[in-house]
Amino acid sequence: MTYEHADLVHDGLIVTAMPWAYRKFASKVGQLLGALSESEASALETYVVRRTIHDA
């Protein structure tokens, strides 16, 4: 077993993430399940940043 220091790790059927990478985790799992396209997954990951910029 190897420890990978990364926000998100995708190894075969296993996807793990650090607590602060919950959006990356959700977008990756959504893509793997076929529920999100690549563009939808990207939009999910950047939602908070885009919302913050527009609210300022």
C-alpha positions in Angstrom: 0.0 0.0 0.0 1.3 3.5 -0.9 0.2 6.7 0.7 -0.6 9.3 -1.9 -0.5 12.9 -0.6 -3.2 14.4 -2.8 -6.6 16.1 -2.5 -8.3 13.3 -4.5 -7.1 9.8 -5.4 -8.8 7.6 -8.0 -7.4 4.1 -8.0 -9.5 1.7 -10.0 -12.9 1.5 -8.3 -11.8 3.3 -5.3 -12.1 7.1 -5.0 -10.9 8.9 -1.8 -10.5 12.5 -0.9 -9.4 14.9 1.8 -12.3 16.5 3.7 -11.7 19.9 2.0 -11.9 18.3 -1.4 -15.6 17.3 -1.2 -16.5 19.1 -4.4 -13.7 17.3 -6.4 -14.9 14.0 -4.8 -18.5 14.7 -5.7 -17.7 15.6 -9.3 -15.4 12.6 -9.8 -18.0 10.1 -8.4 -20.7 11.8 -10.5 -18.7 11.3 -13.6 -17.8 7.7 -12.8 -21.5 7.0 -12.2 -22.5 8.6 -15.5 -24.6 11.3 -13.7 -22.4 14.2 -14.7 -20.7 15.2 -17.9 -17.1 16.6 -17.9 -18.5 20.1 -18.2 -21.1 19.6 -15.4 -18.4 18.1 -13.1 -16.1 21.1 -13.8 -19.0 23.5 -13.0 -19.7 21.7 -9.7 -16.0 22.0 -8.7 -15.8 25.7 -9.4 -19.3 26.7 -8.2 -18.2 28.3 -5.0 -15.5 30.4 -6.7 -17.8 31.6 -9.4 -20.6 32.4 -6.9 -18.1 34.4 -4.7 -16.8 36.4 -7.7 -20.3 37.3 -8.8 -21.5 38.2 -5.3 -18.6 40.6 -4.7 
